[in-house]
Amino acid sequence: MIEFGLDRFGRLACLGFCVIAATPSAGWAQAAAPDALQVPAKSVPVPGTVSPQLAKIVGMPLRNGWDVLPKTGEDWVPVVQATAAATLKNLPAMQERLRVKVEKTTIDGVRAFIVTPASIPPQNQNRVLLHMHGGCYVLNPGEAALPEAMFMAGFGGFKVISVDYRMPPEAYFPAALDDGMTVYKALLKTTDPKKIAVFGSSAGGALTLEMMLKAKQDGLPMPGAIAPGTPMSDVTKVGDTFVTNAKLDNVLVSPDGFCDAGTVVYAKGHDLKDPLLSPVYGDMREFPPTILTSGTRDLLLSNTVRVHRKLREARVEAQLQVFEAQSHAQYYRDDTSPEAKEAFEEIGLFFDKHLAK
Amino acid sequence: MIEFGLDRFGRLACLGFCVIAATPSAGWAQAAAPDALQVPAKSVPVPGTVSPQLAKIVGMPLRNGWDVLPKTGEDWVPVVQATAAATLKNLPAMQERLRVKVEKTTIDGVRAFIVTPASIPPQNQNRVLLHMHGGCYVLNPGEAALPEAMFMAGFGGFKVISVDYRMPPEAYFPAALDDGMTVYKALLKTTDPKKIAVFGSSAGGALTLEMMLKAKQDGLPMPGAIAPGTPMSDVTKVGDTFVTNAKLDNVLVSPDGFCDAGTVVYAKGHDLKDPLLSPVYGDMREFPPTILTSGTRDLLLSNTVRVHRKLREARVEAQLQVFEAQSHAQYYRDDTSPEAKEAFEEIGLFFDKHLAK
């Protein structure tokens, strides 16, 4: 006879002749804190639920050099140069496929690129997007910042201004934010704020949110919409997926990896919990309509959904899209993957819905 | 001198005197399939980013009896009774806190409960919600189905009809779906479909989606909105988080656990890939506005986000909310947790936006 009963949590428990196998973690429970779950090692294959292009990206091993942790702006230089070189190599073909034009410029002293698609649909003629690139506040200087701007311009049909903001060792916190604000203020002189959207991923997602906090502080109008992708919204290492997706996210890999190291160098001793570095701690009331993007394997999935909940608690119009099996920011890794097109078309639809024409 | 270069993936690789520690998984890579990632064991604490009430739920060990796998409807009876008893024990206090009234009824031969909040706001006076409960198509008969219906009625201020659909050993596929459709058709006789919403979680989320597919097949009008929570949208075990969140989700625990076993018993040999059992494979064009709910630790996070993407590809108005650190359907575990109130208020706002008055 099988007898079941209830334990103190009201969960099903075995009282009699129940066939309940010990879980692999059962032997560890006593050694650990009572509320820490011991999750066994696992072999994680590439699921059949992603495109062939994305499967190649999902199936990559952990990023080589994820635990190389330069401690100064100067020490970052060779790492920055190597990663930038990799990006630049792919840029011409990507630019051709996405049919975008790139012009280098300077806006009130800040370096920037203007990325223009081959054709701009009528509803987007007077709209402009401000792009803050990602890279942990240290990576992707110059043209290396451009892939995401090109995806957005090409898939969305928008003119994009990508800010080539200052980074270590040239400058430190709040230089990136200041440069973004300088370009935003310059845009406001000629453009209805409701025709402007701000977007970016990772550090660029955080900077997008930080710019909204700063604009509120400075009494500037909000843009018509924003799209922070997988934002580094909490750089204090707080958030569940920092643990649950560690060593699963093959891009960021760990909260103790290169990205955190880059941010610490940029912050240069400034409090990491300042909302201008960890915007999840900021006041998001009156933020413009926001669309957030992440993936199920993203180390920053918690960083993303926490911002989404915070925006919704403030009753801001906010959409969340989470892509199957993607690690950090893999929606702009390969412009030939259908998931990339889908992610940026979705952002484009959101902008189209919320921006003035 | 430090020298970096690029490997064949265009990722940063060490060429010279780089300090790159071997990852814990490095030794396993050769033994496994080249594209399977070896994720090491980890100790996962309760994050500080959830409420104290939710922290208790997140901190629970893996559900006892998760690998008890009854093979027939009759074998499920003692398991069903034990879990139902646990739920019923908490029901009176919950009902009092949520200030809802419960009446037992029969609608065209189908057992149901009418759950009515103490006060219904004016805009909801003529609206009605149809609830399909969860429980892997075998659990939560009778009043045990009511917690989620009570949360929705209490936090949202809606009248809810909860369908006590037939389950094994009383009946098998497609009995649950048929009973849901019978109640929906009965409602259509008296109520504008645009004043009806359908909701439910887990199997109830799948049934919500299956009912939309069936309504389309039968030429019935769509309701005004639906809210499938963490739907069992793919019971063929396909989806990334079946692997990545295994042994992390402390409710479902594994795709080889009790829930899958219950579904197989209900299906009774029917093809599990039939969209009326795995609705992610159905045609979702013309679906009503949909809000989906999940958690970052949910074994069915992929099941949820895949439905979200599919709906958006079909250009259906669809919202996704993902709660920090929650395992499967933990948003309706404790009515005193702020996250529960937040989840159901969000669904209520979505219904209010999309339902006719």
Interface residues (C-beta under 8 A of the other chain):
Chain A: I2 E3 F4 G5 L6 D7 F9 G10 R11 L12 A13 C14 C18 V19 I20 A21 T23 P24 S25 A29 A32 A33 P34 D35 A36 L37 Q38 V39 P40 A41 K42 S43 V44 P45 V46 P47 G48 T49 A55 G59 M60 P61 L62 R63 N64 G65 W66 D67 V68 P78 V79 Q81 A82 T83 A85 A86 T87 K89 N90 V238 G239 D240 T241 V243 T244 N245 A246 K247 L248 N250 V253 T296 R297 L301 S302 V305 R306 H308 R309 R312 E313 Q319 L320 Q321 V322 F323 E324 A325 E342 E346
Chain B: I2 E3 F4 G5 L6 D7 F9 G10 R11 L12 A13 C14 C18 V19 I20 A21 T23 P24 S25 A29 A32 A33 P34 D35 A36 L37 Q38 V39 P40 A41 K42 S43 V44 P45 V46 P47 G48 T49 A55 G59 M60 P61 L62 R63 N64 G65 W66 D67 V68 P78 V79 Q81 A82 T83 A85 A86 T87 K89 N90 V238 G239 D240 T241 V243 T244 N245 A246 K247 L248 N250 V253 T296 R297 L301 S302 V305 R306 H308 R309 R312 E313 Q319 L320 Q321 V322 F323 E324 A325 E342 E346
